[in-house]
Structures are given as structure tokens and as C-alpha cells.
Amino acid sequence: MQTYQFKRLLQTAAVFFALGMISAAQAAATVVNLDVNESQTKLVPTTQGTCINANAPGCVRASGQVQINFNLTGNTSCSLDHVAVGDPGNISDVAASDFNADKETGHVTPVSQSDRHILIRDNNTQAYDIAYTIYANCGGNQIDSDPRVENDGTGHP
């Protein structure tokens, strides 16, 4: 009887361990670091892109449900303002849902945000590429950068 209970306990522990590993993998954030150019007119991604096609700095290839962590680096008085996806007014229902974005403006509701950090979620339910624009405020002037996200559609359960 004790052997059966011990086996059952081990099986239960293995299931919880596997679920924990899956949750940890999904919770891992992709990092995109950005710096402000010298004239404070543009945000410049400094993180090597991970996209398969036209891999440019800041390009994110999403596999599974991911969080994307935007960080403003360097010595600057600028602050991150917001992230928008797609062309305003032309965002698919899927993209709006995947990024928790306003369908009309593309404005993404972040998971968390501060002056130097914005964290967003991408549910990645279908395969599609979408441009994103990250905006910062520099002394009253709005500057931006516009890499893209390649969703592979593997976030759908």
C-alpha cells in the first residue's frame, strides 16, 4: 500500500514539475533594448533581432506565448511612452486580441510600465508578421523605432 502511495506521490510531483517548467518557459520575456540617438530624434534597437526573414535589430520572432520587455538603455533623460502594433485603423481582430491592443489605434495595453521599461504580452495565436512601434518622449518631442514581430502561431493551446 505504501509503495502505491509513494508512486502516486511521485507521479503527482512530476506533473506539477512539468507544469511549472511550461509556465516558466511561457513567462520568459524576450528583451529588446533601445537607445536614443545622439540628436534625440530616433530610438535605436541595440538588441540583435531573432527574426528569420530580414533579421534587423529589435525584430522579435515569437514562439509560443511570449512577453516582450522593452528597455531604454544609456544615459538619457528621455522616457518610454507606449507601444503600438500594425497600421492604425487597419489592425486585424487577431492581432488586437494577441497584443491586447486597441483595434483603431494599435495602442497596446502593457503588462507593466515605467519611464525606462515597458512589458507587453503576445499571445501568438496565429502565424503572421506585424510591425510594432515603440514611442519615447524626449523633452516634449516624441521619437520612435519600428521593428516587427514574427508570430509563428504556436501560442494557441
TIRO-2110 file (N, C-alpha, C; in Angstrom, 1 decimal):
// TIRO-2110
0.8, -1.2, 0.0, N, 1, A
0.0, 0.0, 0.0, CA, 1, A
0.9, 1.3, 0.0, C, 1, A
1.9, 1.3, 0.8, N, 2, A
2.8, 2.4, 0.9, CA, 2, A
3.5, 2.6, -0.4, C, 2, A
3.9, 1.6, -1.1, N, 3, A
4.6, 1.7, -2.4, CA, 3, A
3.6, 2.4, -3.4, C, 3, A
2.4, 2.0, -3.4, N, 4, A
1.4, 2.6, -4.3, CA, 4, A
1.3, 4.1, -4.0, C, 4, A
1.2, 4.5, -2.8, N, 5, A
1.0, 5.9, -2.4, CA, 5, A
2.3, 6.7, -2.8, C, 5, A
3.5, 6.0, -2.6, N, 6, A
4.7, 6.7, -3.0, CA, 6, A
4.8, 6.9, -4.5, C, 6, A
4.4, 5.9, -5.3, N, 7, A
4.4, 6.1, -6.7, CA, 7, A
3.4, 7.2, -7.1, C, 7, A
2.2, 7.2, -6.5, N, 8, A
1.2, 8.2, -6.8, CA, 8, A
1.8, 9.6, -6.5, C, 8, A
2.4, 9.7, -5.4, N, 9, A
3.0, 11.0, -5.0, CA, 9, A
4.1, 11.4, -6.0, C, 9, A
4.9, 10.5, -6.4, N, 10, A
5.9, 10.8, -7.4, CA, 10, A
5.3, 11.3, -8.8, C, 10, A
4.3, 10.6, -9.2, N, 11, A
3.6, 11.0, -10.4, CA, 11, A
3.0, 12.4, -10.3, C, 11, A
2.4, 12.7, -9.2, N, 12, A
1.8, 14.0, -9.0, CA, 12, A
2.9, 15.1, -9.0, C, 12, A
4.0, 14.8, -8.3, N, 13, A
5.1, 15.7, -8.3, CA, 13, A
5.6, 16.0, -9.7, C, 13, A
5.7, 14.9, -10.5, N, 14, A
6.2, 15.0, -11.8, CA, 14, A
5.3, 15.9, -12.7, C, 14, A
4.0, 15.7, -12.5, N, 15, A
3.0, 16.6, -13.3, CA, 15, A
3.2, 18.0, -12.9, C, 15, A
3.3, 18.3, -11.6, N, 16, A
3.4, 19.7, -11.1, CA, 16, A
4.8, 20.3, -11.6, C, 16, A
5.8, 19.5, -11.6, N, 17, A
7.1, 20.0, -12.1, CA, 17, A
7.0, 20.3, -13.6, C, 17, A
6.4, 19.5, -14.4, N, 18, A
6.2, 19.7, -15.8, CA, 18, A
5.4, 21.0, -16.1, C, 18, A
4.3, 21.1, -15.3, N, 19, A
3.5, 22.4, -15.5, CA, 19, A
4.3, 23.6, -15.1, C, 19, A
5.1, 23.5, -14.1, N, 20, A
5.9, 24.6, -13.6, CA, 20, A
6.9, 25.0, -14.7, C, 20, A
7.5, 24.0, -15.3, N, 21, A
8.5, 24.3, -16.4, CA, 21, A
7.8, 24.9, -17.6, C, 21, A
6.6, 24.5, -18.0, N, 22, A
5.9, 25.1, -19.1, CA, 22, A
5.6, 26.5, -18.7, C, 22, A
5.1, 26.8, -17.5, N, 23, A
4.7, 28.2, -17.1, CA, 23, A
6.0, 29.0, -17.1, C, 23, A
7.1, 28.5, -16.6, N, 24, A
8.3, 29.3, -16.6, CA, 24, A
8.8, 29.7, -18.0, C, 24, A
8.7, 28.7, -18.9, N, 25, A
9.1, 29.0, -20.3, CA, 25, A
8.2, 30.0, -20.9, C, 25, A
6.9, 29.9, -20.7, N, 26, A
5.9, 30.9, -21.2, CA, 26, A
6.1, 32.3, -20.6, C, 26, A
6.6, 32.3, -19.4, N, 27, A
6.7, 33.6, -18.7, CA, 27, A
8.0, 34.3, -19.0, C, 27, A
9.0, 33.6, -19.6, N, 28, A
10.2, 34.2, -20.0, CA, 28, A
10.0, 35.3, -21.0, C, 28, A
10.6, 36.4, -20.8, N, 29, A
10.4, 37.6, -21.6, CA, 29, A
11.5, 37.7, -22.7, C, 29, A
11.1, 38.1, -23.9, N, 30, A
12.1, 38.5, -24.9, CA, 30, A
12.5, 39.9, -24.6, C, 30, A
13.7, 40.2, -24.7, N, 31, A
14.2, 41.6, -24.4, CA, 31, A
14.6, 42.3, -25.6, C, 31, A
14.1, 43.6, -25.7, N, 32, A
14.5, 44.5, -26.8, CA, 32, A
15.0, 45.7, -26.1, C, 32, A
16.3, 45.9, -26.2, N, 33, A
17.0, 47.1, -25.6, CA, 33, A
17.0, 48.2, -26.7, C, 33, A
16.7, 49.4, -26.2, N, 34, A
16.7, 50.6, -27.1, CA, 34, A
17.5, 51.7, -26.6, C, 34, A
18.2, 52.5, -27.4, N, 35, A
19.0, 53.6, -27.0, CA, 35, A
18.5, 54.8, -27.8, C, 35, A
18.7, 56.0, -27.4, N, 36, A
18.3, 57.2, -28.1, CA, 36, A
19.5, 57.7, -28.8, C, 36, A
19.3, 58.1, -30.1, N, 37, A
20.5, 58.5, -30.9, CA, 37, A
21.0, 59.9, -30.4, C, 37, A
22.1, 60.3, -30.8, N, 38, A
22.8, 61.5, -30.3, CA, 38, A
22.0, 62.7, -30.4, C, 38, A
21.2, 62.9, -31.5, N, 39, A
20.4, 64.1, -31.7, CA, 39, A
19.0, 64.0, -31.0, C, 39, A
18.8, 62.9, -30.3, N, 40, A
17.5, 62.6, -29.7, CA, 40, A
16.3, 62.7, -30.6, C, 40, A
16.5, 62.1, -31.8, N, 41, A
15.4, 62.1, -32.8, CA, 41, A
14.9, 60.7, -33.2, C, 41, A
15.5, 59.7, -32.6, N, 42, A
15.2, 58.3, -33.0, CA, 42, A
15.6, 57.3, -31.9, C, 42, A
14.7, 56.4, -31.7, N, 43, A
15.0, 55.2, -30.8, CA, 43, A
15.7, 54.2, -31.7, C, 43, A
16.8, 53.7, -31.2, N, 44, A
17.6, 52.7, -31.9, CA, 44, A
17.7, 51.4, -31.2, C, 44, A
17.1, 50.3, -31.8, N, 45, A
17.2, 49.0, -31.1, CA, 45, A
18.7, 48.5, -31.1, C, 45, A
19.1, 48.1, -29.9, N, 46, A
20.5, 47.6, -29.8, CA, 46, A
20.6, 46.1, -29.6, C, 46, A
19.4, 45.5, -29.5, N, 47, A
19.4, 44.0, -29.3, CA, 47, A
19.3, 43.4, -30.7, C, 47, A
20.2, 42.4, -30.8, N, 48, A
20.2, 41.6, -32.1, CA, 48, A
18.8, 41.0, -32.3, C, 48, A
18.3, 41.1, -33.5, N, 49, A
17.0, 40.6, -33.8, CA, 49, A
17.0, 39.1, -33.9, C, 49, A
15.8, 38.5, -33.7, N, 50, A
15.7, 37.0, -33.8, CA, 50, A
14.8, 36.5, -34.9, C, 50, A
14.4, 37.4, -35.8, N, 51, A
13.5, 37.0, -36.9, CA, 51, A
14.2, 36.2, -37.9, C, 51, A
13.5, 35.4, -38.6, N, 52, A
14.0, 34.5, -39.7, CA, 52, A
14.2, 35.4, -41.0, C, 52, A
13.2, 36.2, -41.3, N, 53, A
13.3, 37.0, -42.5, CA, 53, A
13.7, 38.4, -42.2, C, 53, A
14.6, 38.9, -43.0, N, 54, A
15.1, 40.3, -42.9, CA, 54, A
15.3, 40.6, -41.4, C, 54, A
16.2, 39.9, -40.8, N, 55, A
16.5, 40.0, -39.4, CA, 55, A
17.3, 41.3, -39.1, C, 55, A
16.5, 42.3, -38.5, N, 56, A
17.1, 43.6, -38.2, CA, 56, A
17.1, 43.7, -36.7, C, 56, A
18.0, 44.5, -36.1, N, 57, A
18.0, 44.7, -34.7, CA, 57, A
16.6, 45.1, -34.2, C, 57, A
16.2, 44.4, -33.1, N, 58, A
14.9, 44.7, -32.5, CA, 58, A
13.7, 43.8, -33.0, C, 58, A
14.0, 43.1, -34.1, N, 59, A
13.0, 42.2, -34.7, CA, 59, A
12.8, 41.0, -33.8, C, 59, A
11.6, 40.7, -33.4, N, 60, A
11.3, 39.6, -32.5, CA, 60, A
10.6, 38.5, -33.2, C, 60, A
11.1, 37.3, -33.1, N, 61, A
10.4, 36.1, -33.6, CA, 61, A
9.8, 35.4, -32.4, C, 61, A
8.4, 35.4, -32.3, N, 62, A
7.7, 34.8, -31.2, CA, 62, A
7.4, 33.4, -31.4, C, 62, A
7.7, 32.6, -30.4, N, 63, A
7.3, 31.1, -30.5, CA, 63, A
6.6, 30.8, -29.1, C, 63, A
5.4, 30.4, -29.2, N, 64, A
4.6, 30.3, -28.0, CA, 64, A
4.1, 31.6, -27.5, C, 64, A
3.4, 31.6, -26.4, N, 65, A
3.0, 32.9, -25.8, CA, 65, A
4.3, 33.6, -25.2, C, 65, A
4.5, 34.8, -25.5, N, 66, A
5.7, 35.5, -25.0, CA, 66, A
5.4, 36.9, -24.4, C, 66, A
6.3, 37.3, -23.6, N, 67, A
6.2, 38.7, -23.2, CA, 67, A
7.4, 39.4, -23.8, C, 67, A
7.2, 40.6, -24.2, N, 68, A
8.3, 41.4, -24.8, CA, 68, A
8.6, 42.5, -23.9, C, 68, A
9.9, 42.6, -23.5, N, 69, A
10.3, 43.5, -22.5, CA, 69, A
11.2, 44.6, -23.2, C, 69, A
10.6, 45.8, -23.3, N, 70, A
11.4, 46.9, -23.9, CA, 70, A
12.1, 47.7, -22.9, C, 70, A
13.4, 47.9, -23.0, N, 71, A
14.2, 48.7, -22.0, CA, 71, A
14.9, 49.8, -22.7, C, 71, A
14.8, 51.0, -22.1, N, 72, A
15.5, 52.2, -22.6, CA, 72, A
16.9, 52.2, -21.8, C, 72, A
17.9, 52.1, -22.6, N, 73, A
19.3, 52.0, -22.0, CA, 73, A
20.0, 53.3, -22.2, C, 73, A
21.2, 53.4, -21.7, N, 74, A
22.0, 54.6, -21.9, CA, 74, A
21.7, 55.7, -21.0, C, 74, A
22.5, 56.7, -21.1, N, 75, A
22.3, 57.9, -20.2, CA, 75, A
21.4, 58.9, -20.9, C, 75, A
20.2, 58.9, -20.6, N, 76, A
19.2, 59.8, -21.3, CA, 76, A
18.2, 60.3, -20.4, C, 76, A
17.6, 61.5, -20.6, N, 77, A
16.5, 62.0, -19.9, CA, 77, A
15.2, 61.6, -20.5, C, 77, A
15.2, 60.9, -21.7, N, 78, A
14.0, 60.5, -22.4, CA, 78, A
13.3, 59.4, -21.6, C, 78, A
12.0, 59.2, -21.9, N, 79, A
11.3, 58.1, -21.2, CA, 79, A
10.4, 57.4, -22.2, C, 79, A
10.3, 56.1, -22.0, N, 80, A
9.4, 55.3, -22.9, CA, 80, A
8.0, 55.7, -22.7, C, 80, A
7.2, 55.8, -23.8, N, 81, A
5.8, 56.3, -23.7, CA, 81, A
4.8, 55.2, -23.9, C, 81, A
4.8, 54.5, -25.1, N, 82, A
3.9, 53.4, -25.3, CA, 82, A
4.4, 52.6, -26.5, C, 82, A
3.7, 51.5, -26.7, N, 83, A
3.9, 50.6, -27.9, CA, 83, A
2.6, 50.5, -28.7, C, 83, A
2.7, 50.5, -30.0, N, 84, A
1.6, 50.3, -30.9, CA, 84, A
1.9, 49.2, -31.9, C, 84, A
1.0, 48.5, -32.3, N, 85, A
1.2, 47.4, -33.3, CA, 85, A
0.4, 47.8, -34.6, C, 85, A
0.9, 47.3, -35.7, N, 86, A
0.2, 47.4, -37.0, CA, 86, A
0.0, 48.9, -37.5, C, 86, A
-0.8, 49.0, -38.6, N, 87, A
-1.2, 50.3, -39.1, CA, 87, A
-2.4, 50.7, -38.4, C, 87, A
-2.4, 51.9, -37.7, N, 88, A
-3.7, 52.3, -37.0, CA, 88, A
-4.9, 52.3, -38.0, C, 88, A
-6.0, 51.7, -37.4, N, 89, A
-7.2, 51.6, -38.2, CA, 89, A
-7.2, 50.4, -39.1, C, 89, A
-6.1, 49.7, -39.2, N, 90, A
-6.1, 48.5, -40.1, CA, 90, A
-5.4, 47.3, -39.3, C, 90, A
-5.9, 47.1, -38.1, N, 91, A
-5.4, 46.0, -37.3, CA, 91, A
-6.4, 44.9, -37.3, C, 91, A
-5.9, 43.7, -37.5, N, 92, A
-6.8, 42.5, -37.5, CA, 92, A
-7.4, 42.3, -36.1, C, 92, A
-8.5, 41.6, -36.0, N, 93, A
-9.0, 41.2, -34.7, CA, 93, A
-8.1, 40.3, -34.0, C, 93, A
-7.4, 39.4, -34.7, N, 94, A
-6.4, 38.5, -34.1, CA, 94, A
-5.3, 39.3, -33.5, C, 94, A
-4.7, 40.2, -34.2, N, 95, A
-3.6, 41.0, -33.7, CA, 95, A
-4.0, 41.8, -32.5, C, 95, A
-5.2, 42.5, -32.6, N, 96, A
-5.7, 43.3, -31.5, CA, 96, A
-5.8, 42.4, -30.2, C, 96, A
-6.3, 41.2, -30.4, N, 97, A
-6.5, 40.3, -29.3, CA, 97, A
-5.2, 39.8, -28.8, C, 97, A
-4.3, 39.3, -29.7, N, 98, A
-3.0, 38.8, -29.3, CA, 98, A
-2.2, 39.8, -28.4, C, 98, A
-2.2, 41.0, -28.8, N, 99, A
-1.4, 42.0, -28.1, CA, 99, A
-2.1, 42.9, -27.1, C, 99, A
-3.4, 42.6, -26.9, N, 100, A
-4.3, 43.5, -26.1, CA, 100, A
-4.2, 44.9, -26.5, C, 100, A
-4.4, 45.1, -27.8, N, 101, A
-4.2, 46.4, -28.5, CA, 101, A
-5.6, 47.0, -28.9, C, 101, A
-5.7, 48.3, -28.9, N, 102, A
-6.9, 49.0, -29.4, CA, 102, A
-6.9, 48.8, -30.9, C, 102, A
-8.0, 48.3, -31.4, N, 103, A
-8.1, 48.0, -32.9, CA, 103, A
-8.0, 49.2, -33.7, C, 103, A
-8.4, 50.3, -33.3, N, 104, A
-8.4, 51.6, -34.1, CA, 104, A
-7.0, 52.2, -34.1, C, 104, A
-6.3, 52.2, -32.9, N, 105, A
-5.1, 53.0, -32.8, CA, 105, A
-3.8, 52.0, -32.8, C, 105, A
-4.0, 50.8, -32.4, N, 106, A
-2.9, 49.8, -32.3, CA, 106, A
-2.2, 50.0, -31.0, C, 106, A
-2.7, 50.9, -30.1, N, 107, A
-2.0, 51.1, -28.8, CA, 107, A
-2.2, 49.9, -27.9, C, 107, A
-1.0, 49.4, -27.5, N, 108, A
-1.0, 48.1, -26.7, CA, 108, A
-1.1, 48.5, -25.2, C, 108, A
-2.0, 47.8, -24.5, N, 109, A
-2.1, 47.9, -23.0, CA, 109, A
-1.0, 47.1, -22.4, C, 109, A
0.0, 47.7, -21.8, N, 110, A
1.2, 46.9, -21.3, CA, 110, A
0.8, 46.1, -20.0, C, 110, A
1.6, 45.1, -19.8, N, 111, A
1.6, 44.3, -18.5, CA, 111, A
2.1, 45.2, -17.4, C, 111, A
3.2, 45.9, -17.7, N, 112, A
3.8, 46.8, -16.7, CA, 112, A
4.6, 47.9, -17.5, C, 112, A
4.8, 49.0, -16.8, N, 113, A
5.4, 50.1, -17.5, CA, 113, A
6.0, 51.1, -16.5, C, 113, A
7.2, 51.6, -16.8, N, 114, A
7.9, 52.7, -16.1, CA, 114, A
8.5, 53.6, -17.1, C, 114, A
9.3, 54.6, -16.7, N, 115, A
9.9, 55.5, -17.7, CA, 115, A
10.9, 54.8, -18.6, C, 115, A
11.6, 53.7, -18.1, N, 116, A
12.6, 53.1, -18.9, CA, 116, A
12.3, 51.6, -19.3, C, 116, A
11.0, 51.3, -19.0, N, 117, A
10.6, 49.9, -19.2, CA, 117, A
9.2, 49.7, -19.6, C, 117, A
8.9, 48.9, -20.7, N, 118, A
7.5, 48.6, -21.0, CA, 118, A
7.5, 47.1, -21.3, C, 118, A
6.6, 46.4, -20.6, N, 119, A
6.4, 44.9, -20.8, CA, 119, A
5.1, 44.7, -21.4, C, 119, A
5.1, 44.0, -22.6, N, 120, A
3.8, 43.7, -23.3, CA, 120, A
3.7, 42.1, -23.4, C, 120, A
2.5, 41.7, -23.7, N, 121, A
2.3, 40.2, -23.9, CA, 121, A
1.8, 40.0, -25.4, C, 121, A
2.3, 38.9, -25.9, N, 122, A
1.9, 38.5, -27.3, CA, 122, A
1.4, 37.0, -27.1, C, 122, A
0.1, 36.8, -27.3, N, 123, A
-0.5, 35.5, -27.2, CA, 123, A
-0.2, 34.6, -28.4, C, 123, A
0.2, 35.2, -29.6, N, 124, A
0.7, 34.5, -30.7, CA, 124, A
-0.2, 33.3, -31.1, C, 124, A
-1.4, 33.6, -31.4, N, 125, A
-2.4, 32.5, -31.7, CA, 125, A
-2.5, 32.1, -33.2, C, 125, A
-1.9, 32.9, -34.1, N, 126, A
-1.8, 32.6, -35.5, CA, 126, A
-0.5, 33.1, -36.0, C, 126, A
-0.1, 32.5, -37.1, N, 127, A
1.2, 32.9, -37.8, CA, 127, A
0.9, 34.2, -38.6, C, 127, A
1.7, 35.2, -38.3, N, 128, A
1.6, 36.5, -39.1, CA, 128, A
2.7, 37.4, -38.6, C, 128, A
3.2, 38.3, -39.5, N, 129, A
4.2, 39.3, -39.2, CA, 129, A
3.4, 40.6, -38.9, C, 129, A
3.9, 41.4, -38.0, N, 130, A
3.3, 42.7, -37.7, CA, 130, A
4.3, 43.7, -37.2, C, 130, A
4.3, 44.9, -37.7, N, 131, A
5.2, 45.9, -37.3, CA, 131, A
4.7, 46.4, -35.9, C, 131, A
5.7, 46.8, -35.1, N, 132, A
5.3, 47.5, -33.9, CA, 132, A
6.2, 48.7, -33.8, C, 132, A
5.6, 49.7, -33.2, N, 133, A
6.4, 51.0, -33.0, CA, 133, A
6.4, 51.3, -31.5, C, 133, A
7.6, 51.5, -31.0, N, 134, A
7.8, 51.9, -29.6, CA, 134, A
8.1, 53.4, -29.6, C, 134, A
7.4, 54.1, -28.7, N, 135, A
7.5, 55.6, -28.7, CA, 135, A
8.1, 56.0, -27.4, C, 135, A
8.9, 57.1, -27.5, N, 136, A
9.5, 57.7, -26.3, CA, 136, A
9.3, 59.2, -26.3, C, 136, A
9.4, 59.8, -25.2, N, 137, A
9.3, 61.2, -25.1, CA, 137, A
10.6, 61.8, -24.7, C, 137, A
11.1, 62.8, -25.5, N, 138, A
12.4, 63.4, -25.2, CA, 138, A
12.2, 64.9, -25.1, C, 138, A
12.1, 65.4, -24.0, N, 139, A
11.9, 66.9, -23.8, CA, 139, A
10.7, 67.4, -24.5, C, 139, A
9.6, 66.7, -24.5, N, 140, A
8.4, 67.1, -25.2, CA, 140, A
8.3, 66.7, -26.7, C, 140, A
9.3, 66.1, -27.2, N, 141, A
9.3, 65.6, -28.6, CA, 141, A
9.1, 64.1, -28.5, C, 141, A
8.2, 63.6, -29.4, N, 142, A
8.0, 62.1, -29.5, CA, 142, A
8.9, 61.5, -30.5, C, 142, A
9.7, 60.5, -30.1, N, 143, A
10.5, 59.8, -31.1, CA, 143, A
10.1, 58.3, -31.1, C, 143, A
10.6, 57.6, -32.1, N, 144, A
10.1, 56.2, -32.2, CA, 144, A
11.1, 55.3, -32.9, C, 144, A
10.8, 54.0, -32.9, N, 145, A
11.5, 53.0, -33.6, CA, 145, A
10.5, 52.0, -34.1, C, 145, A
10.7, 51.4, -35.2, N, 146, A
9.6, 50.5, -35.8, CA, 146, A
10.1, 49.2, -36.3, C, 146, A
10.6, 48.3, -35.4, N, 147, A
10.9, 46.9, -35.9, CA, 147, A
9.6, 46.1, -36.0, C, 147, A
9.7, 44.8, -36.1, N, 148, A
8.5, 44.0, -36.2, CA, 148, A
8.5, 42.7, -35.4, C, 148, A
7.4, 42.0, -35.3, N, 149, A
7.3, 40.7, -34.6, CA, 149, A
6.9, 39.7, -35.7, C, 149, A
7.5, 38.6, -35.7, N, 150, A
7.1, 37.4, -36.5, CA, 150, A
6.5, 36.4, -35.6, C, 150, A
5.2, 36.3, -35.6, N, 151, A
4.5, 35.3, -34.8, CA, 151, A
4.4, 34.0, -35.6, C, 151, A
4.8, 32.9, -34.9, N, 152, A
4.7, 31.6, -35.6, CA, 152, A
3.4, 30.8, -35.3, C, 152, A
2.5, 31.4, -34.5, N, 153, A
1.2, 30.8, -34.3, CA, 153, A
1.2, 29.7, -33.2, C, 153, A
2.3, 29.5, -32.5, N, 154, A
2.4, 28.4, -31.6, CA, 154, A
1.9, 28.7, -30.2, C, 154, A
1.4, 29.9, -30.0, N, 155, A
0.8, 30.3, -28.7, CA, 155, A
-0.5, 29.8, -28.4, C, 155, A
-1.2, 29.3, -29.5, N, 156, A
-2.6, 28.7, -29.4, CA, 156, A
-2.5, 27.4, -28.7, C, 156, A
-3.3, 27.2, -27.6, N, 157, A
-3.3, 25.9, -26.8, CA, 157, A
-3.7, 24.8, -27.7, C, 157, A
END
